Amino acid sequence: MSKYKGFIILLIVYLVGAYLAGKLLAEEEKRPTSKESPAAVDKYPDMVLIPAGEFTMGDNTRYNWTFMLAYNIYDGPEHVVYLDAYYIDKYEVTNEQYKKFAEETGYRMPRCWNDARFNRPNYPIVGITWDDAGAYAKWAGKRLPTEAEWEKAARGTDKRLWPWGNKFNKYKCNVWESGEDGLRATKPVGSYENGKSPYGCYDMAGNIWEWCADYYDQNYYYVSPSKNPQGDAPRGIAFRHMHRVRKSDFAAQKHLKNK
């Protein structure tokens, strides 16, 4: 799974419900998707339930190429992690949603707000800091996901490399290779129906980079707890996240060589 996501240095908030989903039936926990009651759907609109259970986190593949801040990428060791049930947003946070937050709170707008490539209402908000993301999440009554929560929502429980499977497909996500006529810009959230994750989350690969709650620590996987890991500190960026499923890839072809 890729741990870089986005074709430009832009950051986005992907929110996870702060509410745990409660105990699920054992047979339901094993399924890659989950059924929600009408009441839950009404309570958490545009969110999906990620059932409690185990999944494989990390990737044992080593990458010997340089990409921005990363080099000699290693996302391992692979390890099994158990997570309690939680809700996570189905879509990236849009400019329209962030604008409402800023208007109600007086919060500052990102510096690229007036850039016509990125500022349409149904496009994902970009150019925000980790603190901006946390402020929005708190206002929305949610929180940032941990790296483990993000990864399970993106790849499911079958160790897939991309949200849709194990083979990269530039037509299922907005990546560098997907640009039409040289256009490099974001796209409306939820544009790739066939690129959804096993749980129904959109744009888990491609479009923009996303913030997670954890700090980055290259060695964290060696010491992380096997149940509900929180990261080594209560903040961080998805830089560690070179999981192939997370990357909207400047270098997808380089990744394909390692498959």
KESERO-875731 format. One record per residue: residue in one letter; y, z, x of N, C-alpha, C in turn; residue number from 1. Coordinates in pm, whole numbers, plus 50000, padded with zeros to 5 digits. Each point is the difference from the previous one (the first is absolute). Layout:
<nodes>
NODE   code     nc2     nc3     nc1    cac2    cac3    cac1     cc2     cc3     cc1   pos
NODE      a       Y       Z       X       Y       Z       X       Y       Z       X   NUM
...
</nodes>
This chain:
<nodes>
NODE   code     nc2     nc3     nc1    cac2    cac3    cac1     cc2     cc3     cc1   pos
NODE      m   49882   50000   50085   50118   50000   49915   50124   50000   50089     1
NODE      s   50096   49919   49971   50120   49989   50082   50095   50116   49976     2
NODE      k   50066   50042   50106   50093   50109   49986   50143   49956   50023     3
NODE      y   50032   49871   49994   50138   49952   49995   50010   49918   49875     4
NODE      k   50106   50013   49924   50014   49929   49877   50143   49956   49990     5
NODE      g   50026   49867   49979   50134   49948   49986   50027   49894   50102     6
NODE      f   50078   49899   49962   50029   49894   50094   50136   50020   50063     7
NODE      i   50071   50107   49972   50130   50028   50058   50015   50151   50000     8
NODE      i   50087   50054   50089   50004   50145   50009   50074   50055   49879     9
NODE      l   49928   50011   49892   50051   50050   49874   49902   50104   49949    10
NODE      l   50054   50103   49936   49916   50110   49959   50008   50020   49850    11
NODE      i   49893   50051   49941   49994   50014   49855   49932   50128   49963    12
NODE      v   50031   50049   49887   49936   50118   49948   49884   49958   49910    13
NODE      y   49886   50054   50024   49886   49982   49909   49962   50139   49958    14
NODE      l   50011   50030   49874   49992   50138   49957   49863   50036   49947    15
NODE      v   49969   50123   50024   49875   50053   49948   50033   50114   49906    16
NODE      g   49933   50009   49889   50025   50107   49906   49976   50135   50064    17
NODE      a   50089   50092   49973   49985   50133   50056   49900   50083   49920    18
NODE      y   49949   49937   49899   49912   50072   49910   49855   49966   50031    19
NODE      l   49918   50099   50026   49858   49975   50019   49937   49971   49866    20
NODE      a   49898   49919   50001   49945   49950   49876   49898   50092   49936    21
NODE      g   49961   50107   50066   49900   50088   49941   49860   49953   50034    22
NODE      k   49903   50072   49949   49860   49972   50034   49950   49879   49923    23
NODE      l   49929   49909   50067   49944   49881   49939   49849   50011   49996    24
NODE      l   49939   49924   49912   49855   49995   49996   49948   49943   50131    25
NODE      a   49886   50053   50046   49948   49960   50130   49974   49851   50006    26
NODE      e   49945   49943   49894   49971   49857   50004   50126   49917   50000    27
NODE      e   50109   50052   49943   50127   49927   50001   50061   50000   50138    28
NODE      e   49979   50110   50075   50060   50012   50132   49948   49895   50095    29
NODE      k   49879   49949   49976   49939   49907   50093   50045   49856   49976    30
NODE      r   50064   49973   49888   50038   49864   49969   50129   49963   50071    31
NODE      p   50017   49874   50040   50122   49960   50071   50121   49991   49909    32
NODE      t   49978   49997   49870   50110   50002   49906   49978   50116   49905    33
NODE      s   50101   50033   49917   49987   50116   49914   50059   49970   49864    34
NODE      k   49946   50068   49899   50051   49987   49865   50095   50115   49972    35
NODE      e   50109   49970   49934   50097   50102   49967   50014   50011   49850    36
NODE      s   50025   50121   49954   50021   50021   49858   50135   49943   49960    37
NODE      p   50018   49965   49872   50131   49951   49955   50112   50100   50032    38
NODE      a   49969   50131   49991   50102   50101   50029   50044   49994   50145    39
NODE      a   49904   49979   50091   50034   49990   50142   50083   49877   50028    40
NODE      v   49965   49889   49937   50076   49876   50019   50144   50018   49954    41
NODE      d   50019   50071   49887   50134   50024   49949   50079   50096   50091    42
NODE      k   49929   50099   50057   50067   50101   50082   50041   49944   50135    43
NODE      y   49918   49910   50055   50028   49944   50132   50006   49847   49992    44
NODE      p   50102   49945   49935   50008   49854   49988   50017   49933   50135    45
NODE      d   49940   49885   50015   50006   49923   50124   49942   50076   50119    46
NODE      m   49908   50091   49974   49926   50067   50105   49851   49981   49973    47
NODE      v   49920   50012   50105   49856   49988   49983   49933   50127   50054    48
NODE      l   49890   50036   49935   49924   50117   50041   49903   49963   50111    49
NODE      i   50007   50072   50110   49903   49986   50108   49904   50118   49988    50
NODE      p   49874   49976   49963   49909   50110   49975   49969   50081   50125    51
NODE      a   49963   50125   49981   49958   50084   50110   49873   49943   50063    52
NODE      g   49985   50023   50129   49880   49954   50067   50027   49961   50144    53
NODE      e   49897   49951   50067   50007   49964   50140   50030   49852   50019    54
NODE      f   50058   49967   50115   50015   49862   50043   50004   49999   50152    55
NODE      t   49978   49883   50059   50005   49988   50145   50141   49964   50042    56
NODE      m   50056   50080   50088   50137   49980   50048   49997   49957   50146    57
NODE      g   50089   49909   50036   50008   49955   50138   49920   49875   50026    58
NODE      d   50009   49950   50124   49935   49876   50039   49966   50010   50148    59
NODE      n   49877   49973   50036   49956   50013   50139   50035   49880   50087    60
NODE      t   50054   49894   49940   50037   49882   50077   50119   50029   50092    61
NODE      r   49994   49947   50121   50112   50015   50093   50075   49867   50011    62
NODE      y   50133   50005   50000   50084   49882   50007   50076   50003   50132    63
NODE      n   49983   49899   50080   50068   49994   50130   50115   49900   49996    64
NODE      w   50096   50027   49916   50117   49915   49992   50119   50087   49965    65
NODE      t   50119   49951   50034   50122   50077   49978   50069   49955   49874    66
NODE      f   50039   50097   49917   50073   49968   49877   50108   50105   49980    67
NODE      m   50122   49962   50026   50114   50088   49982   49979   50132   50073    68
NODE      l   49986   50111   49930   49988   50130   50065   49856   50034   50036    69
NODE      a   49907   49915   49966   49860   50033   50019   49939   49919   50113    70
NODE      y   49904   50058   50067   49927   49927   50103   49862   50063   50015    71
NODE      n   49903   49918   50042   49862   50046   50011   49960   50080   49876    72
NODE      i   50018   49937   49887   49982   50068   49872   49857   50049   49982    73
NODE      y   49987   50127   49964   49870   50056   49964   50020   50092   49880    74
NODE      d   49932   49969   49892   50019   50074   49876   49886   50096   49972    75
NODE      g   49920   50026   50100   49884   50083   49980   50020   50142   50053    76
NODE      p   49890   50073   49994   49870   49954   49953   49992   49998   49847    77
NODE      e   49914   49913   49948   49973   50004   49857   49946   50139   49965    78
NODE      h   50040   50050   49884   49952   50131   49959   50005   50010   49849    79
NODE      v   49912   50079   49945   49991   50017   49855   50095   50111   49956    80
NODE      v   50081   49969   49899   50099   50095   49949   49978   50020   49851    81
NODE      y   50010   50124   49956   49996   50032   49857   50142   50027   49952    82
NODE      l   50037   49939   49887   50130   50024   49939   49983   50047   49856    83
NODE      d   50081   50096   49961   50007   50035   49858   50059   49882   49924    84
NODE      a   49982   49999   49870   50055   49892   49918   50153   50006   50000    85
NODE      y   50064   49884   49990   50146   49993   49996   50042   49869   49935    86
NODE      y   50126   49991   49964   50059   49878   49948   50090   49939   50107    87
NODE      i   50004   49868   50002   50089   49929   50093   50065   49883   49926    88
NODE      d   50121   49966   50039   50069   49890   49933   49923   49870   50013    89
NODE      k   49998   49925   49893   49933   49870   49998   50082   49895   50075    90
NODE      y   50132   50015   49996   50091   49903   50062   50091   50068   50101    91
NODE      e   50056   49921   50089   50104   50049   50089   50124   50035   49918    92
NODE      v   50081   50092   50049   50124   50038   49932   50098   49884   50007    93
NODE      t   50059   49965   49889   50089   49884   49995   50145   50038   50026    94
NODE      n   50081   49898   50027   50144   50022   50016   50060   50058   49873    95
NODE      e   49954   49955   49886   50051   50050   49873   49974   50150   49985    96
NODE      q   49879   50044   50036   49967   50142   49991   50082   50082   50099    97
NODE      y   50014   49949   50121   50075   50074   50101   50149   50007   49964    98
NODE      k   50051   49894   49943   50141   49999   49958   50025   50108   49895    99
NODE      k   49907   50016   49907   50015   50104   49897   50003   50138   50064   100
NODE      f   49913   50021   50096   49998   50126   50074   50134   50024   50070   101
NODE      a   50053   49898   50067   50125   50015   50074   50119   50025   49906   102
NODE      e   50001   49933   49889   50109   50017   49903   49999   50139   49939   103
NODE      e   49882   50053   49974   49991   50131   49936   50026   50115   50097   104
NODE      t   49974   49976   50127   50011   50109   50099   50115   49983   50097   105
NODE      g   50060   49882   50005   50104   49973   50098   49946   49974   50139   106
NODE      y   49872   49976   50008   49936   49976   50129   50044   49867   50059   107
NODE      r   50004   49993   50132   50046   49878   50067   49901   49885   49979   108
NODE      m   50053   49880   50002   49917   49881   49992   49965   49954   50142   109
NODE      p   49886   49934   50016   49963   49951   50133   50097   49894   50050   110
NODE      r   50010   49985   50131   50097   49909   50061   49976   49854   49961   111
NODE      c   49877   49964   49971   49971   49860   49966   50007   49974   49850   112
NODE      w   50064   50089   49927   50002   49989   49854   50062   49868   49953   113
NODE      n   50095   49949   50073   50069   49878   49958   49939   49873   50058   114
NODE      d   49886   50011   50063   49931   49884   50055   49926   49928   49887   115
NODE      a   50041   49878   49972   49944   49925   49886   49851   49970   50014   116
NODE      r   49947   50010   50120   49856   49975   50018   49915   50112   49942   117
NODE      f   50059   50118   49985   49918   50116   49967   50049   50082   49881   118
NODE      n   50114   49969   49940   50061   50095   49908   49988   49967   49852   119
NODE      r   49912   49908   49963   49983   49972   49858   49931   50116   49930   120
NODE      p   50027   50020   49870   49955   50122   49931   49851   50029   50009   121
NODE      n   49914   49899   49987   49856   50024   49999   49935   49982   50137   122
NODE      y   50082   49997   50105   49948   49994   50136   49989   50142   50055   123
NODE      p   49913   50024   50098   49985   50136   50053   50122   50044   50079   124
NODE      i   50036   50126   49986   50110   50055   50077   49962   50000   50147   125
NODE      v   50093   49962   50087   49973   49993   50143   50111   50068   50077   126
NODE      g   49975   50026   50129   50102   50055   50087   50029   50147   49980   127
NODE      i   49908   50075   49940   50025   50142   49978   49928   50084   50105   128
NODE      t   50052   50117   50026   49942   50091   50098   49893   50087   49933   129
NODE      w   49929   50076   50085   49901   50093   49946   50067   50104   49910   130
NODE      d   50119   50046   50038   50071   50097   49917   50044   49938   49868   131
NODE      d   50043   49873   50003   50035   49931   49876   49880   49993   49907   132
NODE      a   49885   49964   50058   49878   49988   49921   49963   50133   49937   133
NODE      g   50010   50107   50078   49968   50131   49946   50096   50044   49891   134
NODE      a   50126   49967   50016   50100   50035   49898   49972   49927   49870   135
NODE      y   49967   49872   50010   49967   49925   49879   49875   50058   49934   136
NODE      a   49898   50029   50079   49876   50052   49945   50023   50132   49926   137
NODE      k   50081   50087   50059   50029   50128   49935   50073   49978   49869   138
NODE      w   50097   49910   50001   50074   49968   49877   49907   49948   49891   139
NODE      a   49902   49920   50040   49906   49941   49906   49891   50098   49956   140
NODE      g   49999   50121   50056   49899   50098   49965   49866   49973   50068   141
NODE      k   50006   49936   50117   49879   49963   50071   50014   50044   50145   142
NODE      r   49918   49943   50088   50007   50028   50143   49947   49879   50075   143
NODE      l   50020   49997   50131   49941   49895   50081   49850   50025   50015   144
NODE      p   49922   49894   50009   49856   50019   50021   49971   50036   50145   145
NODE      t   49892   50072   50021   49952   50017   50137   49940   49867   50046   146
NODE      e   49980   49989   50131   49938   49879   50052   49862   49978   49937   147
NODE      a   49924   50109   49988   49866   49989   49943   50006   49953   49854   148
NODE      e   50093   50053   49923   50013   49958   49860   50038   49853   49991   149
NODE      w   50094   49959   50085   50041   49859   50000   49881   49911   50033   150
NODE      e   49926   50039   50103   49891   49913   50046   49888   49987   49898   151
NODE      k   49965   50110   49936   49894   49991   49898   50044   49913   49884   152
NODE      a   50126   50014   49958   50051   49916   49892   50000   49853   50038   153
NODE      a   50015   49972   50129   50007   49861   50048   49863   49937   50019   154
NODE      r   49904   50076   50052   49873   49939   50041   49880   50042   49918   155
NODE      g   50015   50104   49917   49887   50045   49922   49897   50073   50084   156
NODE      t   49875   49990   49961   49894   50079   50064   49897   49915   50074   157
NODE      d   50021   49869   50009   49898   49914   50060   50038   49949   50139   158
NODE      k   50100   50064   50064   50040   49969   50138   50055   49859   50015   159
NODE      r   50052   49941   49893   50055   49865   50010   50121   49995   50093   160
NODE      l   50028   49883   50053   50109   49982   50095   50132   49967   49934   161
NODE      w   49994   49941   49881   50119   49963   49924   49984   50051   49857   162
NODE      p   50107   50011   49924   49986   50052   49864   49902   49921   49915   163
NODE      w   49989   49869   50025   49915   49913   49918   49862   49978   50061   164
NODE      g   49976   50041   50122   49869   49977   50062   50010   50002   50152   165
NODE      n   49910   49929   50066   49993   50004   50146   50053   49875   50069   166
NODE      k   50043   49901   49925   50051   49877   50058   50148   49986   49970   167
NODE      f   50080   49982   50106   50144   49984   49980   50030   49872   49921   168
NODE      n   50096   50009   49908   50040   49886   49918   50151   50006   49981   169
NODE      k   50071   49908   50061   50147   50001   49995   50053   49973   49861   170
NODE      y   49915   49952   49909   50045   49972   49864   49985   50122   49909   171
NODE      k   49952   50110   50054   49984   50120   49920   50100   50109   50039   172
NODE      c   50095   49965   50085   50101   50097   50042   50119   49924   50058   173
NODE      n   50113   50067   50008   50121   49940   50055   50011   50038   50147   174
NODE      v   49953   49911   50088   49999   50026   50143   50070   49886   50074   175
NODE      w   50010   50015   50130   50069   49901   50082   49945   49861   49978   176
NODE      e   49867   49989   49995   49937   49869   49984   50014   49945   49858   177
NODE      s   50041   50083   49905   50009   49957   49861   50132   49933   49967   178
NODE      g   50098   50006   50091   50133   49950   49971   50002   49854   49963   179
NODE      e   50071   49966   49895   50012   49863   49953   50125   49936   50060   180
NODE      d   49980   49888   50068   50113   49928   50060   50080   50088   50094   181
NODE      g   49929   50088   50071   50067   50084   50098   50071   50120   49941   182
NODE      l   49991   50021   49867   50067   50112   49937   49932   50131   50037   183
NODE      r   50075   50097   50049   49946   50132   50031   50080   50103   49921   184
NODE      a   49947   50041   49888   50070   50095   49915   49898   50076   49917   185
NODE      t   50045   50109   49940   49912   50074   49911   49982   49924   49870   186
NODE      k   49904   50044   49920   49973   49940   49870   49997   50110   49894   187
NODE      p   50011   49962   49872   49995   50102   49895   49873   50084   50008   188
NODE      v   50010   50126   49967   49883   50087   50007   49894   49949   49902   189
NODE      g   49875   50013   50038   49890   49958   49913   49981   49851   49990   190
NODE      s   50045   49925   50101   49992   49854   49993   49859   49948   50024   191
NODE      y   49915   50080   50063   49868   49950   50040   49890   50072   49922   192
NODE      e   49969   49946   49884   49897   50060   49915   49865   50003   50069   193
NODE      n   49971   49895   50077   49870   49994   50067   49998   50074   50133   194
NODE      g   50109   50069   50032   50006   50076   50124   49999   50150   49977   195
NODE      k   49967   50043   49878   50001   50142   49969   49890   50075   50075   196
NODE      s   50020   50129   50016   49899   50086   50060   49891   50030   49897   197
NODE      p   49890   50062   50042   49892   50031   49904   50046   50086   49883   198
NODE      y   50106   50078   50019   50049   50086   49893   50113   49937   49919   199
NODE      g   50041   49879   50037   50103   49932   49924   50141   50016   50054   200
NODE      c   50015   50043   50126   50133   50009   50062   50040   49865   50059   201
NODE      y   50124   49962   49979   50050   49871   50048   50069   50014   50135   202
NODE      d   49999   49890   50076   50078   49987   50124   49965   50108   50102   203
NODE      m   49874   50042   50005   49959   50095   50103   49984   49931   50135   204
NODE      a   50000   49870   50000   50013   49921   50122   50109   49898   49973   205
NODE      g   50099   49993   50085   50105   49902   49982   50127   50054   49937   206
NODE      n   50100   49919   50001   50132   50021   49941   50088   50091   50086   207
NODE      i   49966   50126   50018   50086   50091   50076   49916   50112   50064   208
NODE      w   50063   50077   50088   49937   50120   50054   50022   50115   49902   209
NODE      e   49914   50101   50008   50009   50112   49907   49994   50134   50072   210
NODE      w   50073   50095   49945   50003   50135   50058   49885   50084   49950   211
NODE      c   49945   50082   50088   49903   50103   49965   50057   50137   50040   212
NODE      a   49935   50106   49957   50053   50134   50025   49971   50050   50140   213
NODE      d   49895   49949   50065   49953   50056   50127   50087   49959   50119   214
NODE      y   49997   50083   50104   50045   49958   50132   49896   49907   50061   215
NODE      y   50044   49917   50092   49906   49920   50077   49947   50081   50118   216
NODE      d   49870   49994   50020   49936   50060   50116   49877   49917   50034   217
NODE      q   50002   49934   50114   49893   49909   50037   49863   50070   50005   218
NODE      n   49999   50129   50027   49874   50073   50015   49961   50081   49877   219
NODE      y   50075   49986   49892   49979   50086   49884   49861   49984   49939   220
NODE      y   49946   49880   50002   49869   49977   49938   49889   50080   50068   221
NODE      y   50021   50040   50124   49897   50078   50070   49995   50144   49952   222
NODE      v   50108   50048   49941   50008   50141   49963   50034   50021   49853   223
NODE      s   50022   49894   49925   50044   50014   49861   49890   50062   49915   224
NODE      p   50038   50079   49899   49900   50059   49912   49933   49892   49915   225
NODE      s   49880   50029   49957   49923   49903   49921   50035   50005   49852   226
NODE      k   50082   50097   49959   50040   50011   49860   50152   50006   49991   227
NODE      n   50055   49908   49924   50145   49995   49971   50087   50015   50125   228
NODE      p   49982   49915   50102   50084   50010   50120   50147   49973   49966   229
NODE      q   50088   50078   50061   50143   49991   49971   50080   49941   50115   230
NODE      g   49938   49965   50111   50077   49960   50116   50037   50122   50080   231
NODE      d   50048   49980   50123   50028   50115   50086   50136   50061   49974   232
NODE      a   50078   49942   49909   50129   50055   49962   50039   49937   49868   233
NODE      p   50094   50061   49926   50028   49953   49864   50094   49881   49991   234
NODE      r   49991   49907   50094   50075   49876   49984   49941   49895   50093   235
NODE      g   50036   49874   49979   49950   49896   50089   50013   49862   49940   236
NODE      i   49965   49904   50077   50009   49861   49959   49866   49933   50014   237
NODE      a   49979   49895   49925   49871   49931   50004   49986   49915   50125   238
NODE      f   50065   50040   50111   49982   49930   50126   49857   50014   50049   239
NODE      r   49941   50117   49979   49864   50022   50044   49907   49908   49925   240
NODE      h   50050   49952   49888   49915   49931   49906   49985   49853   50037   241
NODE      m   49925   49975   50105   49966   49862   50033   49871   49959   49931   242
NODE      h   49963   50072   49893   49886   49956   49921   50027   49858   49955   243
NODE      r   49903   49915   50008   50021   49862   49965   50046   49983   49856   244
NODE      v   49958   50087   49911   50042   49989   49861   50146   50033   49983   245
NODE      r   50060   50072   50091   50138   50041   49986   50098   49903   50060   246
NODE      k   49958   49900   50066   50093   49922   50080   50040   49871   49933   247
NODE      s   50128   49981   49987   50051   49871   49960   50046   49933   50126   248
NODE      d   49927   49931   50058   49958   49977   50131   50085   49896   50070   249
NODE      f   50067   50039   50104   50060   49902   50089   49891   49920   50071   250
NODE      a   49884   50059   50013   49898   49941   50086   49863   50004   49934   251
NODE      a   49992   49954   49879   49873   50002   49928   49894   49920   50073   252
NODE      q   50040   49891   50063   49902   49918   50069   49940   50077   50118   253
NODE      k   50079   50085   50063   49947   50081   50109   49898   50099   49946   254
NODE      h   50026   50051   49881   49904   50090   49939   49870   49927   49970   255
NODE      l   50011   49879   49954   49881   49925   49962   49907   49980   50120   256
NODE      k   50054   49997   50117   49917   49983   50118   49910   50121   50023   257
NODE      n   50036   50112   49943   49922   50121   50022   49899   50023   49889   258
NODE      k   49987   49910   49908   49910   50019   49888   49861   49949   50032   259
</nodes>
